Amino acid sequence: MTTRAIQLELAEFLDSPRARSLALGAADLRRVVEAFLTVCHEELGKPPRELDGQELETAVLELLPGHFDARDALAERVPLVLDAYLAHLAESAVVEHTFELRHALDQSADAFVARVRSGSVARRASPKSDPFVHGASKLGRNDPCSCGSGKKYKKCHGKDA
């Protein structure tokens, strides 16, 4: 479920002074930040440092609530954890839209908690992508070469293979 990039970013944050300053257990911190990083990388297709304010609002208000349910007490702490994560990100990496991200998080924090508490957002399963299947038939060694030379594949373009 998680990629190597997500795990590396998560570990970097969990080892930071910002994460240690939060009065929250390591498992809860991991769960919140991993959900946020998964939304960014897998659903938005960007690392958090490349997001702009509108994309952060989309992540926080539309995608992230699906990772928490209405009975989850951790949901109220999510904006605080994300604020600490964005502060850590601004300190450790070049973030072009730092002010915009902080402002978008401030604007959407209460709405995020309200959406989770209402229970209107069900956990969405990400669509599974089908593996690519090549439609052409396999060319055998003794078949005529596809270049049209009239030679067998093994004597023409297949001799170096």
N, C-alpha and C positions, 0 to 999 in steps of 0.2 A: 504494500500500500504506500509506503513512503520511499522516496528516492534518496539517493546519497546526498544530493544538494540540500534537501530538507533536513536530513539528519545532521549535516555539518552546521547549518545555520542554527538549528535548535540547540546543539551542543555548545556553540559559541555563546548564545544568549544565556543558557543555563549556568555557564561558568562566569558570567559577567557580574560586576558589582550591582548593576541595576536589578538583576534577577534575585540576588541575595538580599537586597534591601526590601523586597516585598514580603509581607507576612503571609506567605502562602506556601503550602507544601510543594516539594519538587514534582510529585506526580501530577498535581493540579496545574502547575506552571507548564509542565511538559504537554499536558492535554490541550490547554488553551493555545499555546504557541504552535504546536504541531497542527492543530486544526486550521489556524490562520495561515501557516505556511503552505499547507496542502491546498487551501482555497486559492492562494496566490499562484503557486506554481502549476497546479494541475487544472484548475478551473478558469483562472484568468490568463494563465500562460506566461506570467512574469514573476521575477523575484520581487519581494516587497520594496526594495530600494529603487525600483524602476516605476512604481505605481505613481499615479497622480491622484489628486483629491477625489475626483469622480469615481475612479476605479476602487479606491479605498472605501468610499461610501457603498458602492455596489457589493464589495466583499463583506463589509460589516452588516449591512442591512438585508441583503438578499441571500448570500451564500453561507455565511458563517452561522446564522441562527439554526440552520439545519443540523448542526453538529451538537446542539444542546436541546434538552427537552424542558418542558415547563416546570418539572419538579426539581430541576438541577440547581442547587444553591450556588454553584460556581458561576452561573451565567451573569450574576450581578457583579462579579469581580473581573469579567472579561475586559471591559473598557480600561480598567486600571492596569491590567497586564499588558494590553496592547499599547497603552501609553508608555509604559516602561520599555517595551520592545522597540517602539519607534524612537525613543530617546537613545537607547543602546545603538540602534542602527545609525542614527545621526552622528554618534560619537565614533563609530568603528568603520563606517563606509561613507563614500560620497553619495549623498542623497540629494537629487536636484530639487525635489518638491517638498522639502522638510516642513516648511510653514504650512503649505497646502494640506499635507497629510495630517498634521496636528490639528488643524482647524476642522478638517472633515471628520476626524475621530471625535472631537468635542461636539460637533453638531449631530452626530449619529449615535452617540453612546446611549442616551436615554431611549431612543427609538429601538435600538437593538435589544435592550433589556425588556421593553414592552412587547416586542414581537416574540421573544422567547417565552415570556410569562403568559402571553395569550394562548400559546400552544397552536397557533395557526400555521406555523411553519413545520412541516413534517420533514424528517430526514430524507434527503434525496440521494438516490443511488446514482453515481456517475455512470454514464453510458459506457458499456464495454465496446471497445473498437475491435472489429473483426480483423484477423490477420490478412495481409495481402496475399492473394492467390493469383499467380501468373496464369493468364488464359491460354498462352501458346503451348502447343505440344512440345515435349522434350525432343531435341534433336539428337539422334543416336550417332555413334561413330561411323557406321556404314551407310547412313542416309546421305542423299545428295546435299552438298553444301548450300546454305541459304543465300549465298552471294550470287548464285546462278552460273557458276563456272562449269558445272557439269561433273566436277570431281567429287569424290567422296569427302565428307567433312573431315575425316582423319588425315586426308592427304592435302587438304586446302587450309582452311582457317583453324582446324583442330590440331594441326601438327605441333603447335607450340603449347597446347593445353596439357 
